[in-house]
Amino acid sequence: MAKKTHVKVRLVPEAKPDSPFFYYVKKPAGGEKAKVKLSAMKYNPSTRKHEMFVEKKLPPHSK
């Protein structure tokens, strides 16, 4: 089986990480860009403003 080229990460608002809104994005699995923590300006509908979103770990899933 081939290795994965991308990893799914979760972006949460930097100011309020426990916010109910977040984004899922793909990030490279290897190379230089994989080591850099992802951050992006995104729209937060709960505050109705553009805010800085930062990468956090995915929450554990339940079966």
N, CA, C and O atoms as a Maestro MAE file, in Angstrom:
{
 s_m_m2io_version
 :::
 2.0.0
}

f_m_ct {
 s_m_title
 :::
 protein
 m_atom[252] {
  # First column is atom index #
  i_m_mmod_type
  r_m_x_coord
  r_m_y_coord
  r_m_z_coord
  i_m_residue_number
  s_m_chain_name
  s_m_pdb_residue_name
  s_m_pdb_atom_name
  i_m_atomic_number
  :::
  1 25 0.833 -1.179 0.000 1 A "MET " " N  " 7
  2 3 0.000 0.000 0.000 1 A "MET " " CA " 6
  3 2 0.881 1.248 0.000 1 A "MET " " C  " 6
  4 15 1.928 1.277 0.648 1 A "MET " " O  " 8
  5 25 0.462 2.254 -0.713 2 A "ALA " " N  " 7
  6 3 1.250 3.479 -0.842 2 A "ALA " " CA " 6
  7 2 1.132 4.353 0.407 2 A "ALA " " C  " 6
  8 15 0.159 4.268 1.157 2 A "ALA " " O  " 8
  9 25 2.147 5.195 0.609 3 A "LYS " " N  " 7
  10 3 2.108 6.132 1.733 3 A "LYS " " CA " 6
  11 2 1.164 7.281 1.402 3 A "LYS " " C  " 6
  12 15 0.970 7.623 0.236 3 A "LYS " " O  " 8
  13 25 0.591 7.863 2.424 4 A "LYS " " N  " 7
  14 3 -0.289 9.013 2.229 4 A "LYS " " CA " 6
  15 2 0.546 10.251 1.910 4 A "LYS " " C  " 6
  16 15 1.610 10.458 2.493 4 A "LYS " " O  " 8
  17 25 0.053 11.075 0.976 5 A "THR " " N  " 7
  18 3 0.774 12.291 0.618 5 A "THR " " CA " 6
  19 2 0.264 13.494 1.396 5 A "THR " " C  " 6
  20 15 0.958 14.507 1.486 5 A "THR " " O  " 8
  21 25 -0.948 13.402 1.966 6 A "HIS " " N  " 7
  22 3 -1.520 14.505 2.737 6 A "HIS " " CA " 6
  23 2 -2.084 13.984 4.050 6 A "HIS " " C  " 6
  24 15 -2.440 12.812 4.174 6 A "HIS " " O  " 8
  25 25 -2.154 14.871 5.015 7 A "VAL " " N  " 7
  26 3 -2.711 14.564 6.341 7 A "VAL " " CA " 6
  27 2 -3.826 15.572 6.615 7 A "VAL " " C  " 6
  28 15 -3.687 16.752 6.293 7 A "VAL " " O  " 8
  29 25 -4.909 15.123 7.195 8 A "LYS " " N  " 7
  30 3 -6.002 16.032 7.544 8 A "LYS " " CA " 6
  31 2 -5.711 16.654 8.906 8 A "LYS " " C  " 6
  32 15 -5.414 15.946 9.868 8 A "LYS " " O  " 8
  33 25 -5.798 17.994 8.984 9 A "VAL " " N  " 7
  34 3 -5.599 18.713 10.246 9 A "VAL " " CA " 6
  35 2 -6.797 19.617 10.486 9 A "VAL " " C  " 6
  36 15 -7.563 19.913 9.569 9 A "VAL " " O  " 8
  37 25 -6.946 20.045 11.715 10 A "ARG " " N  " 7
  38 3 -8.074 20.903 12.087 10 A "ARG " " CA " 6
  39 2 -7.558 22.301 12.406 10 A "ARG " " C  " 6
  40 15 -6.593 22.457 13.153 10 A "ARG " " O  " 8
  41 25 -8.201 23.309 11.842 11 A "LEU " " N  " 7
  42 3 -7.866 24.698 12.135 11 A "LEU " " CA " 6
  43 2 -8.909 25.254 13.084 11 A "LEU " " C  " 6
  44 15 -10.107 25.185 12.810 11 A "LEU " " O  " 8
  45 25 -8.450 25.809 14.210 12 A "VAL " " N  " 7
  46 3 -9.346 26.406 15.202 12 A "VAL " " CA " 6
  47 2 -8.966 27.867 15.390 12 A "VAL " " C  " 6
  48 15 -7.816 28.231 15.143 12 A "VAL " " O  " 8
  49 25 -9.900 28.718 15.820 13 A "PRO " " N  " 7
  50 3 -9.560 30.136 16.026 13 A "PRO " " CA " 6
  51 2 -8.473 30.289 17.081 13 A "PRO " " C  " 6
  52 15 -8.517 29.646 18.129 13 A "PRO " " O  " 8
  53 25 -7.505 31.140 16.797 14 A "GLU " " N  " 7
  54 3 -6.381 31.351 17.708 14 A "GLU " " CA " 6
  55 2 -6.840 32.006 19.007 14 A "GLU " " C  " 6
  56 15 -6.355 31.654 20.083 14 A "GLU " " O  " 8
  57 25 -7.773 32.956 18.915 15 A "ALA " " N  " 7
  58 3 -8.228 33.689 20.096 15 A "ALA " " CA " 6
  59 2 -9.109 32.833 20.995 15 A "ALA " " C  " 6
  60 15 -9.074 32.976 22.218 15 A "ALA " " O  " 8
  61 25 -9.903 31.941 20.395 16 A "LYS " " N  " 7
  62 3 -10.847 31.141 21.176 16 A "LYS " " CA " 6
  63 2 -10.841 29.693 20.665 16 A "LYS " " C  " 6
  64 15 -11.707 29.319 19.874 16 A "LYS " " O  " 8
  65 25 -9.871 28.869 21.110 17 A "PRO " " N  " 7
  66 3 -9.746 27.501 20.595 17 A "PRO " " CA " 6
  67 2 -10.930 26.586 20.903 17 A "PRO " " C  " 6
  68 15 -11.127 25.586 20.212 17 A "PRO " " O  " 8
  69 25 -11.715 26.906 21.920 18 A "ASP " " N  " 7
  70 3 -12.865 26.059 22.253 18 A "ASP " " CA " 6
  71 2 -14.126 26.496 21.513 18 A "ASP " " C  " 6
  72 15 -15.232 26.111 21.893 18 A "ASP " " O  " 8
  73 25 -13.970 27.287 20.469 19 A "SER " " N  " 7
  74 3 -15.095 27.758 19.658 19 A "SER " " CA " 6
  75 2 -15.784 26.568 18.977 19 A "SER " " C  " 6
  76 15 -15.129 25.576 18.660 19 A "SER " " O  " 8
  77 25 -17.090 26.661 18.751 20 A "PRO " " N  " 7
  78 3 -17.791 25.539 18.103 20 A "PRO " " CA " 6
  79 2 -17.484 25.422 16.611 20 A "PRO " " C  " 6
  80 15 -17.835 24.418 15.991 20 A "PRO " " O  " 8
  81 25 -16.835 26.429 16.026 21 A "PHE " " N  " 7
  82 3 -16.561 26.407 14.590 21 A "PHE " " CA " 6
  83 2 -15.089 26.141 14.321 21 A "PHE " " C  " 6
  84 15 -14.220 26.683 15.004 21 A "PHE " " O  " 8
  85 25 -14.803 25.295 13.312 22 A "PHE " " N  " 7
  86 3 -13.432 24.987 12.919 22 A "PHE " " CA " 6
  87 2 -13.430 24.552 11.465 22 A "PHE " " C  " 6
  88 15 -14.482 24.268 10.893 22 A "PHE " " O  " 8
  89 25 -12.260 24.502 10.875 23 A "TYR " " N  " 7
  90 3 -12.067 24.065 9.494 23 A "TYR " " CA " 6
  91 2 -11.203 22.814 9.482 23 A "TYR " " C  " 6
  92 15 -10.322 22.658 10.327 23 A "TYR " " O  " 8
  93 25 -11.452 21.912 8.519 24 A "TYR " " N  " 7
  94 3 -10.567 20.799 8.236 24 A "TYR " " CA " 6
  95 2 -9.842 21.114 6.941 24 A "TYR " " C  " 6
  96 15 -10.476 21.519 5.966 24 A "TYR " " O  " 8
  97 25 -8.526 20.935 6.909 25 A "VAL " " N  " 7
  98 3 -7.736 21.182 5.706 25 A "VAL " " CA " 6
  99 2 -6.726 20.056 5.534 25 A "VAL " " C  " 6
  100 15 -6.422 19.324 6.476 25 A "VAL " " O  " 8
  101 25 -6.209 19.931 4.309 26 A "LYS " " N  " 7
  102 3 -5.166 18.961 4.028 26 A "LYS " " CA " 6
  103 2 -3.815 19.644 4.096 26 A "LYS " " C  " 6
  104 15 -3.662 20.799 3.698 26 A "LYS " " O  " 8
  105 25 -2.838 18.909 4.609 27 A "LYS " " N  " 7
  106 3 -1.483 19.416 4.768 27 A "LYS " " CA " 6
  107 2 -0.538 18.326 4.262 27 A "LYS " " C  " 6
  108 15 -0.843 17.147 4.440 27 A "LYS " " O  " 8
  109 25 0.592 18.664 3.641 28 A "PRO " " N  " 7
  110 3 1.517 17.636 3.170 28 A "PRO " " CA " 6
  111 2 1.989 16.729 4.303 28 A "PRO " " C  " 6
  112 15 2.208 17.190 5.423 28 A "PRO " " O  " 8
  113 25 2.144 15.437 4.006 29 A "ALA " " N  " 7
  114 3 2.554 14.474 5.024 29 A "ALA " " CA " 6
  115 2 4.063 14.428 5.205 29 A "ALA " " C  " 6
  116 15 4.538 14.040 6.273 29 A "ALA " " O  " 8
  117 25 4.828 14.813 4.192 30 A "GLY " " N  " 7
  118 3 6.288 14.756 4.297 30 A "GLY " " CA " 6
  119 2 6.919 16.014 3.743 30 A "GLY " " C  " 6
  120 15 6.248 16.849 3.137 30 A "GLY " " O  " 8
  121 25 8.214 16.138 3.957 31 A "GLY " " N  " 7
  122 3 8.951 17.281 3.423 31 A "GLY " " CA " 6
  123 2 9.026 18.433 4.406 31 A "GLY " " C  " 6
  124 15 8.674 18.299 5.578 31 A "GLY " " O  " 8
  125 25 9.490 19.570 3.905 32 A "GLU " " N  " 7
  126 3 9.678 20.758 4.746 32 A "GLU " " CA " 6
  127 2 8.358 21.352 5.226 32 A "GLU " " C  " 6
  128 15 8.255 21.781 6.376 32 A "GLU " " O  " 8
  129 25 7.355 21.382 4.365 33 A "LYS " " N  " 7
  130 3 6.076 21.995 4.728 33 A "LYS " " CA " 6
  131 2 5.313 21.200 5.783 33 A "LYS " " C  " 6
  132 15 4.434 21.751 6.446 33 A "LYS " " O  " 8
  133 25 5.627 19.933 5.950 34 A "ALA " " N  " 7
  134 3 4.950 19.108 6.946 34 A "ALA " " CA " 6
  135 2 5.354 19.500 8.359 34 A "ALA " " C  " 6
  136 15 4.588 19.300 9.301 34 A "ALA " " O  " 8
  137 25 6.546 20.053 8.512 35 A "LYS " " N  " 7
  138 3 7.047 20.404 9.848 35 A "LYS " " CA " 6
  139 2 6.540 21.750 10.332 35 A "LYS " " C  " 6
  140 15 6.579 22.031 11.530 35 A "LYS " " O  " 8
  141 25 6.064 22.586 9.417 36 A "VAL " " N  " 7
  142 3 5.603 23.934 9.754 36 A "VAL " " CA " 6
  143 2 4.151 23.880 10.207 36 A "VAL " " C  " 6
  144 15 3.314 23.241 9.570 36 A "VAL " " O  " 8
  145 25 3.861 24.555 11.310 37 A "LYS " " N  " 7
  146 3 2.493 24.598 11.815 37 A "LYS " " CA " 6
  147 2 1.657 25.521 10.932 37 A "LYS " " C  " 6
  148 15 2.061 26.648 10.645 37 A "LYS " " O  " 8
  149 25 0.504 25.044 10.508 38 A "LEU " " N  " 7
  150 3 -0.330 25.769 9.568 38 A "LEU " " CA " 6
  151 2 -1.145 26.846 10.280 38 A "LEU " " C  " 6
  152 15 -1.668 26.620 11.371 38 A "LEU " " O  " 8
  153 25 -1.248 28.027 9.647 39 A "SER " " N  " 7
  154 3 -2.102 29.092 10.156 39 A "SER " " CA " 6
  155 2 -2.638 29.866 8.963 39 A "SER " " C  " 6
  156 15 -1.931 30.062 7.974 39 A "SER " " O  " 8
  157 25 -3.895 30.308 9.056 40 A "ALA " " N  " 7
  158 3 -4.519 31.004 7.936 40 A "ALA " " CA " 6
  159 2 -5.608 31.931 8.440 40 A "ALA " " C  " 6
  160 15 -6.235 31.679 9.469 40 A "ALA " " O  " 8
  161 25 -5.824 33.017 7.691 41 A "MET " " N  " 7
  162 3 -6.935 33.924 7.984 41 A "MET " " CA " 6
  163 2 -8.193 33.325 7.355 41 A "MET " " C  " 6
  164 15 -8.262 33.145 6.139 41 A "MET " " O  " 8
  165 25 -9.166 33.025 8.176 42 A "LYS " " N  " 7
  166 3 -10.418 32.434 7.709 42 A "LYS " " CA " 6
  167 2 -11.582 33.173 8.350 42 A "LYS " " C  " 6
  168 15 -11.419 33.892 9.336 42 A "LYS " " O  " 8
  169 25 -12.761 32.980 7.767 43 A "TYR " " N  " 7
  170 3 -13.970 33.609 8.290 43 A "TYR " " CA " 6
  171 2 -14.540 32.771 9.423 43 A "TYR " " C  " 6
  172 15 -14.674 31.554 9.296 43 A "TYR " " O  " 8
  173 25 -14.874 33.421 10.528 44 A "ASN " " N  " 7
  174 3 -15.495 32.760 11.666 44 A "ASN " " CA " 6
  175 2 -16.945 33.228 11.754 44 A "ASN " " C  " 6
  176 15 -17.189 34.371 12.139 44 A "ASN " " O  " 8
  177 25 -17.914 32.378 11.407 45 A "PRO " " N  " 7
  178 3 -19.310 32.809 11.419 45 A "PRO " " CA " 6
  179 2 -19.863 33.101 12.812 45 A "PRO " " C  " 6
  180 15 -20.829 33.853 12.939 45 A "PRO " " O  " 8
  181 25 -19.271 32.522 13.858 46 A "SER " " N  " 7
  182 3 -19.779 32.791 15.202 46 A "SER " " CA " 6
  183 2 -19.478 34.226 15.640 46 A "SER " " C  " 6
  184 15 -20.264 34.818 16.379 46 A "SER " " O  " 8
  185 25 -18.351 34.794 15.194 47 A "THR " " N  " 7
  186 3 -18.028 36.186 15.513 47 A "THR " " CA " 6
  187 2 -18.282 37.118 14.333 47 A "THR " " C  " 6
  188 15 -18.219 38.339 14.476 47 A "THR " " O  " 8
  189 25 -18.569 36.542 13.168 48 A "ARG " " N  " 7
  190 3 -18.820 37.262 11.919 48 A "ARG " " CA " 6
  191 2 -17.647 38.157 11.527 48 A "ARG " " C  " 6
  192 15 -17.836 39.295 11.098 48 A "ARG " " O  " 8
  193 25 -16.432 37.625 11.681 49 A "LYS " " N  " 7
  194 3 -15.213 38.339 11.323 49 A "LYS " " CA " 6
  195 2 -14.194 37.358 10.754 49 A "LYS " " C  " 6
  196 15 -14.295 36.148 10.953 49 A "LYS " " O  " 8
  197 25 -13.211 37.905 10.044 50 A "HIS " " N  " 7
  198 3 -12.072 37.112 9.619 50 A "HIS " " CA " 6
  199 2 -11.081 37.074 10.784 50 A "HIS " " C  " 6
  200 15 -10.750 38.111 11.359 50 A "HIS " " O  " 8
  201 25 -10.614 35.879 11.124 51 A "GLU " " N  " 7
  202 3 -9.687 35.697 12.242 51 A "GLU " " CA " 6
  203 2 -8.561 34.773 11.830 51 A "GLU " " C  " 6
  204 15 -8.636 34.100 10.802 51 A "GLU " " O  " 8
  205 25 -7.515 34.747 12.643 52 A "MET " " N  " 7
  206 3 -6.409 33.829 12.417 52 A "MET " " CA " 6
  207 2 -6.790 32.461 12.992 52 A "MET " " C  " 6
  208 15 -7.142 32.349 14.166 52 A "MET " " O  " 8
  209 25 -6.717 31.437 12.161 53 A "PHE " " N  " 7
  210 3 -6.971 30.070 12.576 53 A "PHE " " CA " 6
  211 2 -5.636 29.336 12.598 53 A "PHE " " C  " 6
  212 15 -4.822 29.511 11.692 53 A "PHE " " O  " 8
  213 25 -5.402 28.516 13.619 54 A "VAL " " N  " 7
  214 3 -4.148 27.783 13.757 54 A "VAL " " CA " 6
  215 2 -4.421 26.283 13.823 54 A "VAL " " C  " 6
  216 15 -5.526 25.846 14.143 54 A "VAL " " O  " 8
  217 25 -3.403 25.526 13.519 55 A "GLU " " N  " 7
  218 3 -3.513 24.072 13.468 55 A "GLU " " CA " 6
  219 2 -3.539 23.475 14.867 55 A "GLU " " C  " 6
  220 15 -2.748 23.854 15.730 55 A "GLU " " O  " 8
  221 25 -4.452 22.542 15.081 56 A "LYS " " N  " 7
  222 3 -4.512 21.758 16.315 56 A "LYS " " CA " 6
  223 2 -4.639 20.291 15.940 56 A "LYS " " C  " 6
  224 15 -4.950 19.959 14.796 56 A "LYS " " O  " 8
  225 25 -4.399 19.424 16.895 57 A "LYS " " N  " 7
  226 3 -4.550 18.002 16.645 57 A "LYS " " CA " 6
  227 2 -6.013 17.647 16.432 57 A "LYS " " C  " 6
  228 15 -6.908 18.323 16.940 57 A "LYS " " O  " 8
  229 25 -6.246 16.585 15.680 58 A "LEU " " N  " 7
  230 3 -7.609 16.102 15.501 58 A "LEU " " CA " 6
  231 2 -8.078 15.493 16.810 58 A "LEU " " C  " 6
  232 15 -7.277 14.892 17.526 58 A "LEU " " O  " 8
  233 25 -9.359 15.632 17.140 59 A "PRO " " N  " 7
  234 3 -9.866 15.019 18.374 59 A "PRO " " CA " 6
  235 2 -9.902 13.500 18.221 59 A "PRO " " C  " 6
  236 15 -10.049 13.002 17.105 59 A "PRO " " O  " 8
  237 25 -9.772 12.759 19.310 60 A "PRO " " N  " 7
  238 3 -9.848 11.291 19.217 60 A "PRO " " CA " 6
  239 2 -11.248 10.873 18.790 60 A "PRO " " C  " 6
  240 15 -12.241 11.431 19.257 60 A "PRO " " O  " 8
  241 25 -11.321 9.896 17.906 61 A "HIS " " N  " 7
  242 3 -12.638 9.440 17.447 61 A "HIS " " CA " 6
  243 2 -13.095 8.241 18.272 61 A "HIS " " C  " 6
  244 15 -12.281 7.521 18.850 61 A "HIS " " O  " 8
  245 25 -14.377 8.045 18.314 62 A "SER " " N  " 7
  246 3 -14.931 6.900 19.038 62 A "SER " " CA " 6
  247 2 -15.535 5.936 18.039 62 A "SER " " C  " 6
  248 15 -16.081 6.345 17.014 62 A "SER " " O  " 8
  249 25 -15.434 4.666 18.341 63 A "LYS " " N  " 7
  250 3 -15.976 3.654 17.432 63 A "LYS " " CA " 6
  251 2 -17.335 3.209 17.881 63 A "LYS " " C  " 6
  252 15 -17.950 2.358 17.237 63 A "LYS " " O  " 8
  :::
 }
 m_bond[251] {
  # First column is bond index #
  i_m_from
  i_m_to
  i_m_order
  :::
  1 1 2 1
  2 2 3 1
  3 3 4 2
  4 3 5 1
  5 5 6 1
  6 6 7 1
  7 7 8 2
  8 7 9 1
  9 9 10 1
  10 10 11 1
  11 11 12 2
  12 11 13 1
  13 13 14 1
  14 14 15 1
  15 15 16 2
  16 15 17 1
  17 17 18 1
  18 18 19 1
  19 19 20 2
  20 19 21 1
  21 21 22 1
  22 22 23 1
  23 23 24 2
  24 23 25 1
  25 25 26 1
  26 26 27 1
  27 27 28 2
  28 27 29 1
  29 29 30 1
  30 30 31 1
  31 31 32 2
  32 31 33 1
  33 33 34 1
  34 34 35 1
  35 35 36 2
  36 35 37 1
  37 37 38 1
  38 38 39 1
  39 39 40 2
  40 39 41 1
  41 41 42 1
  42 42 43 1
  43 43 44 2
  44 43 45 1
  45 45 46 1
  46 46 47 1
  47 47 48 2
  48 47 49 1
  49 49 50 1
  50 50 51 1
  51 51 52 2
  52 51 53 1
  53 53 54 1
  54 54 55 1
  55 55 56 2
  56 55 57 1
  57 57 58 1
  58 58 59 1
  59 59 60 2
  60 59 61 1
  61 61 62 1
  62 62 63 1
  63 63 64 2
  64 63 65 1
  65 65 66 1
  66 66 67 1
  67 67 68 2
  68 67 69 1
  69 69 70 1
  70 70 71 1
  71 71 72 2
  72 71 73 1
  73 73 74 1
  74 74 75 1
  75 75 76 2
  76 75 77 1
  77 77 78 1
  78 78 79 1
  79 79 80 2
  80 79 81 1
  81 81 82 1
  82 82 83 1
  83 83 84 2
  84 83 85 1
  85 85 86 1
  86 86 87 1
  87 87 88 2
  88 87 89 1
  89 89 90 1
  90 90 91 1
  91 91 92 2
  92 91 93 1
  93 93 94 1
  94 94 95 1
  95 95 96 2
  96 95 97 1
  97 97 98 1
  98 98 99 1
  99 99 100 2
  100 99 101 1
  101 101 102 1
  102 102 103 1
  103 103 104 2
  104 103 105 1
  105 105 106 1
  106 106 107 1
  107 107 108 2
  108 107 109 1
  109 109 110 1
  110 110 111 1
  111 111 112 2
  112 111 113 1
  113 113 114 1
  114 114 115 1
  115 115 116 2
  116 115 117 1
  117 117 118 1
  118 118 119 1
  119 119 120 2
  120 119 121 1
  121 121 122 1
  122 122 123 1
  123 123 124 2
  124 123 125 1
  125 125 126 1
  126 126 127 1
  127 127 128 2
  128 127 129 1
  129 129 130 1
  130 130 131 1
  131 131 132 2
  132 131 133 1
  133 133 134 1
  134 134 135 1
  135 135 136 2
  136 135 137 1
  137 137 138 1
  138 138 139 1
  139 139 140 2
  140 139 141 1
  141 141 142 1
  142 142 143 1
  143 143 144 2
  144 143 145 1
  145 145 146 1
  146 146 147 1
  147 147 148 2
  148 147 149 1
  149 149 150 1
  150 150 151 1
  151 151 152 2
  152 151 153 1
  153 153 154 1
  154 154 155 1
  155 155 156 2
  156 155 157 1
  157 157 158 1
  158 158 159 1
  159 159 160 2
  160 159 161 1
  161 161 162 1
  162 162 163 1
  163 163 164 2
  164 163 165 1
  165 165 166 1
  166 166 167 1
  167 167 168 2
  168 167 169 1
  169 169 170 1
  170 170 171 1
  171 171 172 2
  172 171 173 1
  173 173 174 1
  174 174 175 1
  175 175 176 2
  176 175 177 1
  177 177 178 1
  178 178 179 1
  179 179 180 2
  180 179 181 1
  181 181 182 1
  182 182 183 1
  183 183 184 2
  184 183 185 1
  185 185 186 1
  186 186 187 1
  187 187 188 2
  188 187 189 1
  189 189 190 1
  190 190 191 1
  191 191 192 2
  192 191 193 1
  193 193 194 1
  194 194 195 1
  195 195 196 2
  196 195 197 1
  197 197 198 1
  198 198 199 1
  199 199 200 2
  200 199 201 1
  201 201 202 1
  202 202 203 1
  203 203 204 2
  204 203 205 1
  205 205 206 1
  206 206 207 1
  207 207 208 2
  208 207 209 1
  209 209 210 1
  210 210 211 1
  211 211 212 2
  212 211 213 1
  213 213 214 1
  214 214 215 1
  215 215 216 2
  216 215 217 1
  217 217 218 1
  218 218 219 1
  219 219 220 2
  220 219 221 1
  221 221 222 1
  222 222 223 1
  223 223 224 2
  224 223 225 1
  225 225 226 1
  226 226 227 1
  227 227 228 2
  228 227 229 1
  229 229 230 1
  230 230 231 1
  231 231 232 2
  232 231 233 1
  233 233 234 1
  234 234 235 1
  235 235 236 2
  236 235 237 1
  237 237 238 1
  238 238 239 1
  239 239 240 2
  240 239 241 1
  241 241 242 1
  242 242 243 1
  243 243 244 2
  244 243 245 1
  245 245 246 1
  246 246 247 1
  247 247 248 2
  248 247 249 1
  249 249 250 1
  250 250 251 1
  251 251 252 2
  :::
 }
}
